[in-house]
Every structure is written in structure tokens, then in C-alpha cells.
Amino acid sequence: MSEMKVFLKNYMEDMVWLLLDDVLQKWPEVCGCTVCRHDIAAIALNSLQPRYVVREQGEVYSKVSVLEAQYRADVYAALTKAILLVQRKPRH
């Protein structure tokens, strides 16, 4: 029997990247370069509670729990705060 390959996944990271473009569209004056986008994502993720799960490599996961209204609201709020911070002090 082969050994199962497992990995840790933080679903909040997926949510941040999924919603980032949507939130940035509301702030057209904010730079959307790669450095600023990654800074925004990092700042947002550092303020969010991680949601780690263990999965088998190649397993398709359900996003149902990640798409809950409260998670979305938390991510939108964290992204908005991060955008305002990066807008004031961009590193690019």
C-alpha cells in the first residue's frame, strides 16, 4: 500500500486571492502592480484567522465552508484595510 501524501491548506489564502480583484475594482486609484497586490494579500492574511485543513494531494476540496457569509465579510474588511495601508505607503 502506498503512503498517502497530504498537505496543509489555508482556505483563507484562496479567499483573499479570489476576492482581491473584486475589492480592488472599488478602488481604481490604488496601484494594482504585482508588488502592491502581494503586499495587500499579505497584510490581509496577517489580520485574518487562518482556516487550515489537511488534504490528500490531488483531492478536490469543497469550498462551501469558505464561502460562508462571515468569512467573506471578514476577508472584504481585511482587504479594504490592507488596500488603504498600501495606498498610503506603496513599496514599488
C-alpha positions as CSV (number, residue, x, y, z in Angstrom):
1,M,0.0,0.0,0.0
2,S,1.4,3.4,-1.0
3,E,1.8,6.1,1.6
4,M,-0.8,8.9,1.4
5,K,0.7,12.3,0.5
6,V,-1.0,15.0,2.5
7,F,-0.6,18.8,2.7
8,L,-1.9,21.7,4.7
9,K,-4.1,24.3,3.0
10,N,-5.2,27.6,4.4
11,Y,-8.5,28.3,2.7
12,M,-8.4,32.0,3.7
13,E,-5.5,32.4,1.3
14,D,-7.7,31.2,-1.5
15,M,-10.5,33.6,-0.4
16,V,-8.1,36.6,-0.3
17,W,-6.9,35.9,-3.8
18,L,-10.4,35.1,-5.0
19,L,-11.8,38.4,-3.7
20,L,-8.8,40.7,-4.3
21,D,-9.7,41.8,-7.8
22,D,-13.3,42.5,-6.8
23,V,-12.2,44.8,-3.9
24,L,-9.6,46.5,-6.0
25,Q,-12.2,47.4,-8.6
26,K,-13.8,49.6,-5.9
27,W,-10.5,51.5,-5.5
28,P,-9.4,52.3,-9.1
29,E,-6.8,54.8,-7.9
30,V,-4.9,52.1,-6.0
31,C,-2.0,50.6,-7.7
32,G,-2.6,47.0,-8.9
33,C,1.0,46.0,-9.7
34,T,2.3,42.7,-8.5
35,V,4.2,44.1,-5.5
36,C,1.2,46.0,-4.3
37,R,-1.2,43.1,-4.8
38,H,1.1,40.8,-2.9
39,D,1.5,43.4,-0.1
40,I,-2.3,43.7,0.1
41,A,-2.8,40.0,0.3
42,A,0.0,39.5,2.9
43,I,-1.4,42.3,5.1
44,A,-4.9,41.0,4.8
45,L,-3.9,37.4,5.6
46,N,-1.9,38.5,8.7
47,S,-5.1,40.0,10.1
48,L,-7.3,37.1,9.3
49,Q,-7.7,33.9,11.3
50,P,-6.3,31.0,9.3
51,R,-8.6,28.2,8.3
52,Y,-6.2,25.2,7.8
53,V,-7.3,21.8,6.7
54,V,-5.3,18.6,5.8
55,R,-6.0,17.2,2.4
56,E,-4.6,14.4,0.2
57,Q,-2.6,15.5,-2.7
58,G,-4.8,15.9,-5.8
59,E,-8.0,15.8,-3.7
60,V,-10.8,18.2,-4.8
61,Y,-11.9,20.2,-1.8
62,S,-15.3,21.7,-1.1
63,K,-15.3,25.5,-0.9
64,V,-18.7,25.5,0.9
65,S,-17.4,26.4,4.3
66,V,-15.0,29.0,2.9
67,L,-17.8,30.8,1.1
68,E,-19.8,31.4,4.2
69,A,-21.1,35.0,4.5
70,Q,-19.0,35.7,7.7
71,Y,-15.7,34.6,6.1
72,R,-16.5,36.7,3.0
73,A,-17.2,39.7,5.2
74,D,-14.0,39.2,7.2
75,V,-12.0,39.0,4.0
76,Y,-13.6,42.1,2.4
77,A,-12.9,44.0,5.6
78,A,-9.3,42.8,5.8
79,L,-8.6,43.6,2.2
80,T,-10.1,47.1,2.5
81,K,-7.9,47.9,5.4
82,A,-4.8,46.4,3.6
83,I,-5.6,48.4,0.5
84,L,-5.8,51.7,2.5
85,L,-2.4,50.9,4.1
86,V,-0.7,50.0,0.9
87,Q,-2.2,53.1,-0.8
88,R,-0.6,55.3,1.8
89,K,2.8,53.6,1.7
90,P,3.3,51.6,-1.5
91,R,6.7,49.8,-1.7
92,H,7.1,49.6,-5.5
